[in-house]
Amino acid sequence: MRISELSTRSGIAVPTIKFYLRETLLPAGAALSANQADYDDSHVRRLHLIRALIDVGGLSVASARAVIEAVDSEQMPLSHVFGTAQFAISQSDLYTRQPSAEAVARVAVVVEHHGWRVSEGNPGLIGAANVVDAFAGIGHPELVDLIDDYASSAESVARADLAAVGRQADVAAMAETVVAGTVLGDAMFAALRRIAQEHITQEQFPASVQPVPADSHHG
């Protein structure tokens, strides 16, 4: 298919597709002439992955490129692909700011309690410790006590992630599932948590007046 049909099939504008080609996010099509190339269904699929990583996952172009390179590298073990995806979505201050020693120790206790084997460079260790500090900083240290519940839920989700990876037929599909599950899984978990919170709130603290979305207030 020509680039115009690729645009129609993917729902992505031609200038954006050309940008992805220049940024090496999208592999080049088969050359037909100096100015024309032929694309196939794999390009449509890759475009959907790129948009999901950038638009839903919130990755920068550079981070998305690193993740896609990991997906395309047949030599990389899945653990490396996982690590690349984790670091791609761990660029905020939450994962780079140095937490307190007390918070780091608290997270280490949780990791040991659950028997997790993780590398010292796992960004989640710093991220979780910074959340512990934040709970204390806003005057709600009791929320730190929820960390074990969060950890148990996180382990259940991680096992589901890896089960989905194991169901794929080949390494390439497994790598893509790793990336999609890691990057988009964060967004899915946060969204479902919001739904569940409202449900549990209605169960435990029923009220006759429903909350009004913030953007509905005027004046």
N, C-alpha and C positions, 0 to 999 in steps of 0.2 A: 504494500500500500504506500501511496505517496504521503508526504508530511501533512497535507490537508486532510486526508482521510484519517491519519493517525490522530490529528486534532479532534476530528468529529467523534471518533471511536472512544477517545480518552476523556473528552470534555475539557481539554486543556488547550489554551490558545497557542497558535503557531509561534508567536514571539517567545512565549514561555518555554516551549519545547526547544527552540533554538538556543535559549539561554541554558537549559539543562544540558544540551549537547556540548556547548562551549565549556561548561563547568565540569564536564566528564561525569555527570550524574547519570546520563543516559548514553548507552553505547551507540556508536554510529550505525546507520543502516548500511545495507549493501549498496555500494556505489553503482549508479546507472549511467551517470555522466558527471561532468565537472560540478554541476549545480543540482543534481537530483540523486536521491537515494531511495531505496526500498526498505520499508519497515514491516514488521510482522507482529503477531500477537504477543511475543515476548516484550516488545517495546511498550505495548499498551499496559501490560502487567507491571513493568518497571515504572512507568509514569504514575500509575496508581500508588505504588510503593513510595515513590519520591514525594508525592503530594501528601500522603499519610504521615510520613516522617516529618515533613516541614510544617504542614498546616495543622495536623492533629497533635503530633508529637512535640511540636514547637522547636525542632532542631534548626540550627543555622545551616546554611548551605555547606560550610566546611565540615560540620559534624555529620550531616547527612552523607557527604561524600566518603568520610571515613567509615561510616557504617556500611555503606554500599560496597566499598572496596573489600571490607571484611566478608560480606556475603559472597562476593564474586571470587574470593581467593579459595581455591580448592585445597590448598595446602594447610590452611589455618585450622587448628582444632576448634571444636565448638566452644570450648572454654574461652578461647581467645575472642571468638565472635561475640560471646556473651559479655566479656570484659569491654570490648570496643563499644557495644551498645550501651552498657552501663555508664561508661565514662562520657559518652555522647550526651546523655540526658542528665549528667551530673556536673554541669558547668556553672551553676549559680553559686552565690556566696554560701548557701547552706552546706555545700560540699567542699568549699575551699577555705572557709574561715576556720581558724584554729579554735577548737572548743576547749573548755576547762579540763584539767586533769581529772576532776571528780566525775564529770560527765562521761569522759572516755572510759573511766573505770566502771561506771554504771552499765554502760553498753557492753563492756567486756564480760561482766557478770552474766548478762542475758545470753550472750553468745556461748559462753561456757555452759550455762544451764541447759541450753537446747542442744548442746553437743555439736554445734556448727563448726565446720572446718572452712575457714575463709582466710584469704591472704591479708597481710597488713595493709595493702594498698586498696582494699575494697572501699569505694567511695561511701558506701552505706554506713561504715563505722563512724566516719566524721559527721555525716549528715545526721545520723540518729543522735550523736552526742550533742550536736548543736541544737537539736530540738529539745533535748533534756535541759540544756542551758536556757533556752527560750521559755520553757514552762516555768522554771525557777525565776527567771527575770520578770515575768508578768505576775508573779505572786501566786502561782498555782502549782506548787511542787507536787500536789497530790496527783496531778495528771501523769507524772512520771511513773506512778504505780501501774499505769495502764500498759507500760512497755512490754510486759510479758504477754498480755492479751494480743497486742499488735504483732508481736513476734510469732505467736502461734498461728494467727491468721495469715501472716506473710509466708510462713512455711507451707501452709496448705495451698496458697496461691502458687508458690514456686513449684510445688510438686505437680500441680495441674499444668503449669507452663511446660515443664520437662516432659510430662506425659504427652502433650500435644506435639512436642518436637519428635518424640520417639515414634509417633504414628506416621511420620513422613516417609516417603519412599526412597529418597536419595539425599545425599549430603547437601546439595544446593537448596532443596526444599526445606531441609532441617535448619540450615543457616538463616533462611528467610523467615521461618517461623520464630527462630530465636530473636531476631531483630524486631519483628512485628509484635511479638509477645512482650518484649522488654520495653520498647518505646511506647507502643499504643496501650499495652497492658496497664501502665501507670494511669493513663487517662481513663481507661475503663473502670479501674478499681476506685478511683476518686469519684467518678460519676455514680457508680452503684452505691458507694458509701453515702452519698447525699440522699439517694432514694431511701436507703435503709434507715438513715437517721430520722427522716420525716415519719416513716412507718412506726419506729420504736417510740418516737416522741408522742405520736397519737395514742399508742398503747399505754404509755406510762404517765403522760401528762396531758390527758384529753382536754380540749378547749372548744368552746362553741364558736369562737371567732378564728377564722383561718388567717394565717400570715399573708400580708400583701407584699408582692415583689417590690424591691426597692425602686425599680425604674417606673413603677406605676404611680408614684407620688408626684404631684404637681403643685406649683405655687410656691 
